[in-house]
């Protein structure tokens, strides 16, 4: 099956909650959605009388990441979401965006399954796994865990992440080993806490200052089980790794990733244009990427693939891609029928 969906809540959605977004995705005839988890600022306050006796996961409008007594140590991340709150506890929490819907994530996951919408979630964009003993790496591991907890609550299939920027003077082999070690640690943590463990999706990045060429992503996937490549075609184009003009160009990318994908490919697509050496994402109709060539490959091979629109037009371009696929497929079927009649 070929699925299409937006990156984040649809722009046309009147409500701004995840539940509203999923309902709108379904109404638009789409079957996937990538949840965007962008804020990880931690606040704290005493547990209120009204919250006493509730479990951490039951508190509305807050994603409680840990509870401690005022005299406890600073390392407060608690994976036990069934921990009962008590008066006198200090709750450490995330608020804003997806975090405010944390208590509803199991419901959101059930609704998505009933509507046949595949949910995935993207970590914050500042993630860095390219070194060790670095404050940003430590924060990134926590941010990844926060993302994974939310994926587990809503039965998300993939936790999508970048791997981060390179330090000046870093050696490629050292960076690769640091990335592998960090991801193995996080994979083992997820396996310990979730029976249906989400896959870790490694998204290729644009820019020479980032660790994340397609070859680098695949090298990590080779070394770390339960990871898959997330093929971001605009980033591939911007990095100059592939021409991405013809059906064969797209086929080469899928073939290269094939042995690292257990069942479903996961793809990001939008328009892309270069200006003064920098790239920017654009609507598909305006960009340099040829979606019709990708469609030719999809119709020929018909792989299991989820295509997420990270275009500025989000769901509009997701629907546009779906329409183009259906239109070209119908045209090819009509050609076959005419040939058979002759």
N, C-alpha and C positions, 0 to 999 in steps of 0.2 A: 504493500500500500504506500502511496505517496501522500504525505500529509503536508499541509501548509498552515502557518500561524504567525502571529506577530510577536515581536520582542517587547513585552510589557503589555499593560492594559491598553486596549484599542483607543485611539484618539477620539473616536466618535462615541465612546461609551459615556452616557450621561452620568452614571454613578462612577466613583473612582475607587471602588473596592475591588479586590481580586474576584470576589463572587460575581459582582456586576460584570467584570471583564470576561470571565469564563462564559457567562450567559450570552454576552454579546458575541464572543468568538463563535459560539454554537449557532446563533441566529444568522451570522454572516456566512455560514457554510464551511467554516474552517475547523480543523481538527487537532490543533496544537497551540501551545502558548508557552513562551519562555518568561518565567517570572523574574523580575529585576529586583535584586536585593542590593540596595546601594548605600544604606546608612548603617553605620555600626558604632555610633557614639554611645558610650555607656553612661547612664545616670544612676543615681541611687537615692533612696529615701526609705524611711521606716515603714514597715508593714502597718497598714491601717486596721482599725477594729473590724471594718467590713470585710477585709481580705483574710483576716485570721480564720484558719480552718480550711481555706481553699487550697487546692493544689496549685503549684506554679503555673501549670498549663491552663488553668481555669480563669486566671485574672484577665479581664478584658482590657484592651487597648495597650497592653504591655507584653513584651517578650522578656520574661524574667530569666536571665541567664545564670543567676546564682543568688544564694541567700546565705548570709552569715551574721554572726553577732558582731557588734562594733569593735570588739577586741581581737577578732580573728585576723588572719593574714590577708593580704591583698588578693592572693590567687583564689578567686571565688567561683570560677566557672564550674557549675554543677550540671551534670548530664541527667540527673534524676528529675524529670518533669512532674513526677507525682509527689515531690516533696511537699509536705504540709506546712503552710506559713503560720507563724506564731507572732503575737504581739511582742515587740522587742527585737525581732529580726530586722536586718537591713536588706532590702531587696535591691539587687543590681539589675537593671533592665535596659532594653533597647526600645525606643518608641519612634513613631513616624514610618510612613511607607508600609511595607509588607509586615514589619514587626507588630504594628497595631492590630493586625488580623491574626496573630499567632494562635489565639484560642479557637479560631474558626477554621484553622488549616485542615483538621481531619474532615470536617464537613465539606470544605472546598474540594478536597481530594475525592470524596465520595461523589459529589456532583459532577466533577470532571470525568470520572470513570463512567457514570451513567450516561453522559453525553458523548462518550468516546472521544475525549480530548486528552491528549498526552501532555502532561505538565513536566517541565524542566525548570531549573532555577540557576541564575547566573550570580556568581560571587561579586563582591565589590571590585571595581576596576583597579584599585591601587595594589592589588595582591602582588606579593613578591616571594618566590620560592627559590631564588637563584643563589642563595648563600646560606650560611649557618651563623648562629650567635649574633644575629642582627635584630634590633628592636622591631623593625618593620616586618621581618620574617615571622617573629613571634606574634605580632598583631595579625599578620596575614593568616597564620594557622588558626587563631581564634576566630577570625572572620569566616574562614572556611568552615569551621565547626558550627558556627551559628547558622551558616547557610545549609549545611548538611542536616542539622536538627530540623530546620523548616522543611527540607526535602523529605525527610523521614515522616514528618507529621502529615504531609499531604500526599504521600506516596509518589513523590517526584521520581522520575526515571533516571535523570542525569543531573549532576552538579557540574555546571560548566565553569571553567576558570581559565584565566590567563596564567602564565608562569612568571611574568615580571620582567623588570628592567635589569640590565647588566651593570655591575660595578665597573668603574674604570680599571683597566689593567687585569681584569679577571681572565683566567685561562679557561678555554672552552671545556676541557675535560673535567676541571674542578666544578664548573657550573653545572654540568650535566649530572655529576655525582651528587651534588647538593640537592638538585631538583629531584632526583630519584629517591634519595633518602627522605626528603620532606614528604613526598607523595606516598611512599610506602608507610610512613608513620600515620598519615591521615587515612589512608585506605584501611589500615589495621584498626584504627580507632572506629571508623564507620562499621566495619565488620563486627566489631565487638558489641556495638549498640543497636544495630538494625538487622533484623532477619532478612528483609528484602532490601539489601544494601544498594543504594543508587550507584551507578557507574560514575567515574570521574571523567568528565569531558575536557580534553586539553585543546584549547582554541589557538590556532596559529595567529600570530600577530604581525603587524606591519612595523617597519622601522628597524634599522640596524642596531639600535640601542636596546632592543628587546630580545629576550630568549624566546623563540617561538616560530622559527621557520618551519615549514612542513616537515622537512627532514629531521629537524631537532625534535619536533613533537613525536614523530614516529619512532625515533630512537628511544625516547622515554617510554612510549607505549610498549616497546619490545621488552623493556626491563621491569615494568610495573604492571602487574595484572590488575584487572578491573578498571583500566583506563582505556579510553577510546579517543581517536582524533575527532575534533570538531572542525569541519572544513569551512573556514570563513573565506569565501571566494573574493570579496572586495580586498581583504588583506593580502591574499595571494597575488592579486593583480597589482596592488600598490607596491608590494615588495619586489615585483619583477621576476618572480620565480617561474611563472607560467604565462603564456600568451593569452590563454582562455578566449580564443576567437572561434575555434571550430569544435565540432562534436568530438573529434579525436583528442583535442586539448583537455576537454572535461573528462573524457574517458580515461586519460592518463592519470589524472588525479584520483579518481575513484579506484582504479586498478592498483595504484600505489598504496592506498589505504585499506584495501580489501581484507587482507589477512589480519588486520587489527580491529575489524568491526565484526562482532559476533552475530549480529542480526540486522540492526538498523543503522544506516548512515545518519549523521546529524550535520546539517548544513546551514550556514548563514548566507543570505544573498541580499544584495541591494545594488543600486547603481554606484559607480565610483568614478571620480575624476581627479586628475593630477593638476595642481596649480603651483607653479614656482617650487617644484620639488616636494610639495606636500600633497597629501591626498585628503579627500573628504567624501563622505557618503552622500549619495544623491538618490532621488527617485529613479526607478529602473529605466524609465523612458529617456532620461537625460544622461545616464552614465555611459561609461566606456565598456561595460560588461555586456556580453550578448546572451541574454536569457534564452533566446530561441535555440541557440546551439546546445545549451544545457538540456532543453526540452527534447531535442533530437536524441541525445544520449539516453534520457530517461525513458522515452518511448521505445527505443531499441532494446534496452536492457531491463527496464522496469524493476529497479531495485527497491527494497524496503528503505524508504528515506523520509526524514522529517526536514522540511525546509522552513527556516525561520526568517521572516522579513525583518532585517534591521535597517531598512530604509527609513528616511524621515517621515514617509507616509504610512509606515507600520502596516496596519491591517489592509489599507487600500492596495498596497503593492502585494500583500499576501494573496488577496483576492484576484488581483491582476495576474499574478503568476499562475494561479489555479485555472483561471479562464483561458490563458494562453495554452497551458498544457492540454486542457480539454478540447480546445479548438483545433490544435494541431493533431491531436490524437484522432478526433472525429474525421478530420480531413484524410489522414492516413488509412483509416478504416474504410472510408468511402472509396479511395483509390483501389484498395484490395478487392472490394466488392465489384468494382467495375472491371478489374482485370479478370476476376473469376467468371463474370458473365461473358466475356469475350472468348 
